[in-house]
Amino acid sequence: MKQVNRRAFLRTALGAAATLSSSGITPGTAWGRVPDAAIESTPLTAKLTLITGAGANVVASSSAEGAVLVDGGLESHSGKLVAAALEATSAKRVVTLFNTHWHPEQSGSNQRLGKSGTKIIAHENTKLWLTRKITVDWRPEAYGPLTAKALPTETFYKTTQVYVGDEPVECGYMTQAHTDGDIYVFFRGANVLVGGGVVSEDRWPLVDFQTGGWIAGLVGGLDTLIAVSNDATRIVPANGSVLTREDLQTQRSMYFTIYERLVKALTKGFGPDEALATEPAKEFKPEWGDPTAFVTRSFKSLWGHMAADA
C-alpha cells in the first residue's frame, strides 16, 4: 500500500486533536494527571537513585560535577523533585538533565533547571516538539512552547555517549515508538537502563500517534531495549516498578500480537470501533484496566504507516 506522507498526517492529526475522539477516550484520565503521591527516593546502586511521585519515574545519578537526572517529572513537582535529587546524590546542583521524550511528565523540570545552566539532552525531534504549541487529545490543554532556556541544549539523531564522572552513559534513539523522539539512557556500568515511555509496568501505555508514536514502533522500541540489555539489567519504566529483560520480552510478544490483530482489522476495512469490537487485547493484562484507549489509539496509529492515501 502507498504510505501516507508523514508530515501531512501529523499536521492533520494535530489540527484535529482539540476535538475529543468518539471512542470514549477522555483527556487526562489515563495520562497527564497530577498524582497525589509523595516524592520518594529508592537507591538502585551506590550512585543511582529512583525517585517516584513527580508524575513519572526519575533516575538521579551522582558525580563529582553534580547530579544527573533522567527525566524531570511534572513542572508542578519540579521543586520537590530537584530537592530530593540533590539530597539523594549529595550534590549542590543538577549538571545534566535527559528528556526521554517531550511529554510534560518528562520535561517539567526543563524551565527550572535550564535557566540555571543545566545541560539538557534529548533527541532532535523532542526539541522540535518543545518549540511549538502541542495539542493532543489525551491532554485537556495545550503544552508548550517552552522558553528558549527550557529547550534541550544538546540533541542527537541515532546514538550518543556522555560521561557521568568517569563513567560512560549511552543514549539511543528508538525511532517512532511511544512518540517520535523516544530515547533510552543506559548506565552500562551499573547495568541500569531507563526506557522512558516505551516501557510500562502498571498501565496500558500511551501510543501518542499525534506526535509520531505507533504500535509497531512500540514493538521496535522494545526490540532495541532487549538488544542492549542482558538478563541482569534492571529496566526503569516511565511509571511503576523496575522490570527485567524477561519482562520486556513478554511485553514485546503481547504488543506484537495486538499489532497483528489490528493490522488484520485494518486490512478488512474496519474503523476504530469495529477494530475495538474484535477485542485484540482481551487476554492480556487485566490488572492494567480497560484497554479501550490503548487499542483505539494503537489502531489509529496504523493510519499514517499502512493506510492508503485518502
Secondary structure, 3 states (H helix, E strand, C coil): CCCCCHHHHHHHHHHHCCCCCCCCCCCCCCCCCCCCCCCEEEECCCCEEEEECCCCCEEEECCCCCEEEECCCCHHHHHHHHHHHHHHHCCCCEEEEECCCCCHHHHCCHHHHHCCCCEEEEEHHHHHHHCCCECCCCCCCCECCCCHHHCCCEEECCEEEEEECCEEEEEEECCCCCCCCCEEEEECCCCEEEEECCCCCCCCCCCCHHHCCCHHHHHHHHHHHHHHCCCCCEEEECCCCCECHHHHHHHHHHHHHHHHHHHHHHHCCCCHHHHHHCCCCCCCCHHHCCCHHHHHHHHHHHHHHHCCCC
